[in-house]
Amino acid sequence: MSKKEIYLIRHGETDYNKRGIVQGSGIDADLNETGRNQAEAFHTKYGDIQFQKVYTSALVRTHQTVEKFIKKGIPHDILPELNEISWGEKEGQEPTTEDNAYYAHLTKSWSEGNINLKPTGGESPVEVADRLKVGLKKIIENSEEKLILVAMHGRAMRVLLSHISNLPISDMDTFPHQNTCLYKLEYCYAKDAFEILSRNDVSHLE
């Protein structure tokens, strides 16, 4: 049976991550020194793997995380559908106590099933899932690619992993993630189904 193996990673750390500030899709931040070191560590461990394609979101932090793979000449496709969730009008702002309470309420509501709720000026998890499905379809349709690397974002990864696991989006927080964590996936064309082979692997950072 024809299968595709997918190395799915979250981008490396940015200063916004370090400071606990939401970036979402509206802040196009560079990796910080820690993030660059994480990307280097990932490449050190996985750099010999013969990926046939690298997919990233449209945001530079994903490009920088897999830059060394791209510089080897591996074809690179940018899919804006893989962008992080839009957190709306408060993206990039130092959070206040009220902001933190607001985000806590938002994520709790999502976990309780209110997945159409969106931050002011931002996206709901359902809207994120809809565009991720478009991006995923583009990846799967390239059936000649059997081994690929995909770099994206934490919240969007959680939504995507829920979708491919046939779980409700409200279960997305059951998928932990750290910067440059690896989820190894296998897609079977005959069954039109995914299997998660490894989860939140950060052994390259040890």
C-alpha positions as CSV (number, residue, x, y, z in Angstrom):
1,M,0.0,0.0,0.0
2,S,1.2,3.5,-0.9
3,K,2.2,5.6,2.2
4,K,3.6,9.0,2.9
5,E,5.7,9.7,6.0
6,I,5.5,13.2,7.4
7,Y,7.8,14.8,9.9
8,L,5.7,17.5,11.4
9,I,7.5,20.1,13.6
10,R,6.7,23.3,15.4
11,H,8.9,26.3,14.7
12,G,11.7,27.3,17.1
13,E,11.5,29.8,19.9
14,T,11.0,33.5,19.2
15,D,11.2,36.4,21.7
16,Y,7.4,36.5,21.8
17,N,7.4,32.9,22.9
18,K,10.0,33.6,25.5
19,R,8.0,36.5,26.9
20,G,4.6,34.8,26.8
21,I,3.1,37.1,24.2
22,V,0.7,35.7,21.6
23,Q,2.0,36.0,18.0
24,G,-0.6,34.3,16.0
25,S,-0.6,34.8,12.3
26,G,-0.3,38.6,12.5
27,I,3.2,38.8,14.0
28,D,5.9,37.6,11.6
29,A,8.7,37.2,14.2
30,D,12.2,35.9,13.7
31,L,13.6,33.1,15.8
32,N,15.7,34.2,18.7
33,E,19.1,32.7,19.6
34,T,17.4,29.8,21.5
35,G,15.2,29.2,18.5
36,R,18.2,29.1,16.1
37,N,19.9,26.7,18.4
38,Q,16.8,24.5,18.5
39,A,16.7,24.5,14.7
40,E,20.4,23.6,14.5
41,A,19.8,20.8,17.0
42,F,16.9,19.4,14.9
43,H,19.1,19.6,11.7
44,T,22.0,17.9,13.5
45,K,19.8,14.9,14.3
46,Y,17.6,14.7,11.2
47,G,19.8,16.4,8.5
48,D,20.7,13.2,6.8
49,I,17.1,12.2,6.1
50,Q,16.3,12.4,2.4
51,F,13.2,14.5,2.5
52,Q,11.6,15.1,-0.9
53,K,9.8,18.3,0.0
54,V,9.8,20.9,2.8
55,Y,6.4,22.5,3.5
56,T,6.1,25.6,5.7
57,S,3.6,28.2,6.6
58,A,3.9,31.7,5.2
59,L,5.5,33.0,8.4
60,V,9.3,33.4,8.6
61,R,9.8,31.6,11.9
62,T,8.9,28.3,10.1
63,H,11.2,29.0,7.2
64,Q,14.1,29.8,9.6
65,T,13.5,26.6,11.5
66,V,14.0,24.4,8.5
67,E,16.4,26.8,6.6
68,K,19.3,24.3,6.5
69,F,17.1,21.7,4.8
70,I,16.0,24.3,2.2
71,K,19.5,25.4,1.6
72,K,20.4,21.9,0.6
73,G,18.2,22.3,-2.4
74,I,15.2,20.3,-1.1
75,P,12.1,21.8,-2.8
76,H,10.2,24.2,-0.6
77,D,6.5,24.9,-0.8
78,I,4.9,27.8,1.2
79,L,1.3,27.1,2.3
80,P,-0.4,30.0,4.0
81,E,-3.1,27.6,5.0
82,L,-0.6,26.3,7.6
83,N,-0.3,29.7,9.3
84,E,-1.0,30.0,13.0
85,I,-4.4,30.8,14.4
86,S,-5.1,34.6,14.3
87,W,-5.5,35.7,17.9
88,G,-6.9,39.0,16.7
89,E,-6.4,42.5,18.0
90,K,-4.1,41.7,20.9
91,E,-1.4,39.9,18.9
92,G,2.0,41.1,19.8
93,Q,1.0,43.0,22.9
94,E,2.3,42.5,26.4
95,P,-0.6,40.7,28.1
96,T,-2.2,42.2,31.1
97,T,-3.8,40.2,33.9
98,E,-7.2,40.8,32.2
99,D,-5.7,39.6,28.9
100,N,-4.4,36.4,30.5
101,A,-7.9,35.8,32.0
102,Y,-9.4,36.4,28.6
103,Y,-7.2,33.8,26.9
104,A,-7.8,31.3,29.7
105,H,-11.5,31.7,29.3
106,L,-11.2,31.4,25.5
107,T,-9.2,28.1,25.6
108,K,-11.4,26.7,28.3
109,S,-14.5,27.5,26.2
110,W,-12.9,25.7,23.2
111,S,-12.1,22.6,25.4
112,E,-15.8,22.6,26.4
113,G,-16.9,22.4,22.8
114,N,-17.5,26.1,21.9
115,I,-15.1,25.9,18.9
116,N,-16.9,28.6,16.9
117,L,-15.9,31.2,19.5
118,K,-13.2,33.5,18.2
119,P,-11.0,36.2,19.8
120,T,-11.9,39.7,18.8
121,G,-10.7,40.2,15.3
122,G,-9.3,36.7,15.2
123,E,-10.2,33.2,14.0
124,S,-12.2,30.4,15.6
125,P,-10.7,26.8,15.8
126,V,-13.3,25.8,13.2
127,E,-12.1,28.5,10.8
128,V,-8.5,27.3,11.3
129,A,-9.5,23.7,10.7
130,D,-11.2,24.6,7.5
131,R,-8.1,26.2,6.0
132,L,-5.8,23.5,7.4
133,K,-7.8,20.9,5.5
134,V,-7.2,22.8,2.3
135,G,-3.4,22.8,3.0
136,L,-3.4,19.2,4.0
137,K,-5.2,18.2,0.8
138,K,-2.5,19.9,-1.3
139,I,0.2,17.9,0.6
140,I,-1.7,14.6,0.3
141,E,-2.4,15.1,-3.4
142,N,1.4,15.1,-4.1
143,S,1.4,11.3,-3.9
144,E,4.8,10.9,-5.5
145,E,6.3,12.5,-2.3
146,K,6.8,9.6,0.2
147,L,8.9,11.5,2.8
148,I,8.3,15.1,3.7
149,L,9.1,17.7,6.4
150,V,6.4,20.2,7.5
151,A,7.0,23.2,9.8
152,M,4.1,25.0,11.3
153,H,2.7,26.4,14.6
154,G,1.6,25.2,18.0
155,R,-2.1,26.0,18.1
156,A,-2.6,25.1,14.4
157,M,-0.7,21.9,14.9
158,R,-3.1,20.9,17.7
159,V,-6.1,21.6,15.4
160,L,-4.5,19.6,12.6
161,L,-3.6,16.6,14.9
162,S,-7.2,16.5,16.2
163,H,-8.5,16.5,12.6
164,I,-6.2,13.7,11.4
165,S,-6.9,11.6,14.5
166,N,-10.7,11.9,13.9
167,L,-11.1,13.6,17.3
168,P,-13.3,16.7,18.0
169,I,-11.4,19.9,17.7
170,S,-12.3,20.5,21.4
171,D,-9.7,17.8,22.2
172,M,-6.8,19.7,20.6
173,D,-5.1,20.4,24.0
174,T,-4.5,16.7,24.4
175,F,-1.6,17.2,21.9
176,P,1.3,18.7,23.8
177,H,3.9,20.7,21.9
178,Q,7.3,22.4,22.5
179,N,9.3,24.5,20.2
180,T,10.8,22.3,17.4
181,C,8.9,19.2,18.8
182,L,8.4,16.5,16.3
183,Y,5.3,14.5,15.5
184,K,6.0,11.7,13.1
185,L,3.0,10.8,11.0
186,E,2.2,8.2,8.4
187,Y,-0.6,8.6,5.8
188,C,-2.0,5.5,4.0
189,Y,-3.5,6.3,0.7
190,A,-5.5,3.1,0.5
191,K,-7.2,3.7,3.8
192,D,-7.2,7.5,3.5
193,A,-6.0,7.5,7.2
194,F,-3.2,8.8,9.3
195,E,-1.3,7.2,12.1
196,I,0.8,9.1,14.6
197,L,4.1,7.3,15.0
198,S,5.7,9.6,17.6
199,R,4.5,12.5,19.6
200,N,6.1,15.7,20.9
201,D,9.6,14.3,20.4
202,V,12.3,16.7,21.6
203,S,15.1,14.2,22.0
204,H,17.2,16.4,19.6
205,L,17.3,19.1,22.3
206,E,18.7,16.8,25.0
